[in-house]
Amino acid sequence: MQFIVDESAGSAVVEYLRIAGHDVLAVSEAMPQADDQDILARARSERRILITNDKDFGDLVFRSGQSHHGVVLLRLHDESPANRVRVMKGLLEQYADRLADHFTVATEAAVRIRPARPLP
């Protein structure tokens, strides 16, 4: 799968996904401190699923109507790198086939998946 990992999600998630064989663009490496709209636009143009801890992406998608190829919003009580990786691993094991073109919110206890708006 192709992902773009926002700086807020952390380098441990980037490392885990790369080791697992995914194509990963790390915002911290490729476009540090980029604006959220620019990150979402790049993710959409490269057909990458965005992984983030930043709720602002939910606002861009649902309030501003920005299209996307998929967003995974990690809403965790335990923000440790190990827990972020654990949640991502579980998410991929159970829901990998449903992440593209959906807005997914993942917590330690639950996963909510909503369809994306159609691309223009």
N, C-alpha and C positions, 0 to 999 in steps of 0.2 A: 504494500500500500504506500501511497505518497502522503506525507504529512508535512505541515509547517508548524513548528513548535514556538509559541510565543515565549518571550523572556520570562514571563510570570510563571510558566509551567516548570522551568528549571532544566538544568543541564543533565540531571539524572534521567529524566524522561527521554531527552534526546539520545543519550548514550544507550539506554535500554532498547529504544526502537531501532537504532542502527544495528546493535548486536543481534536483534531479532530478524534482521534482514530487510527492514523497510527503507525506503527512500525518504530521508529526513532533511528538511531545510530548517536550520536553527536561526531564528530571527536574531539572536545574539551574535551570530557569526556573519550572516549575510546582509542584515539591515538593522544594526543596533539602534535602539531608541526610535524606531520607526513609528509613525502615527498608526493608530488602530485601523483607520480606513485604508491606508496603504498596505498594511499586512493582509487585511481581508481581500483587497483587490488582487494582490499577488497570489494568495491562496486560490482564489477563484480562477484567475487566468492560467495557473499551472495545474488546476484540478487537484489541489491538495486539501486534505482535511486539516483544519486548524485545531490545535490543542492549546488551551489557555486556562488560566485561573481568573481572568479578567472579565467581570460581569458586563463591562462596557460593550463587549461584542454582542451580547444579547440585546442591548439597546439598539445597536446598529442593524441587527437582523430584524428584530420584531417592531421596533418603533420607527426606524428610518427606512425599513424595507429593503435593506441591502441584500443582494443575492450572494450565495456562497455554494461551495461544493461539499460542505460539511463542517460542523463545528462541534468540538468536544469541550464542554465547560466543566472543569474539575472544581467541585464545591466541597472541599474537604475540611473536617475539623482538625485533623492531624496533617499539617502541611510539610512534614518531613519528606526528604527525597525518597526514602524507602517506602513510605506510604503512597506517595504519588505513583511510583513505579508499580507497586502492588495493585492499585486501583486500575491503572492503565492495562496491566497484564490481564487482570480479570475481565476488563471491558473487551479487550481484543479476543480473548478466549470465547466469550459468550456472544458478542455482538458485532464482530468485525464486518460481517456481511451487511450490516444495517447502518453503518456510520456515514457512508457517502450519501450526500444529498439530504442529510438530516441534521437537526440541532439536538445534540445529546448533552444531558446534564448527568454527571456521574458523582455520586457521593460514596462514602464507605458502605452504605446500607442499601442504596437503590440506584436505578438507572431510569431516566425518562428520555424517550426518543420522540422527537416531533419532525414531521416532514419539512423539507426546505421549501422556500418559495421557488417557483420555476425560474431558471436563468433567462435573462432577456435575450 
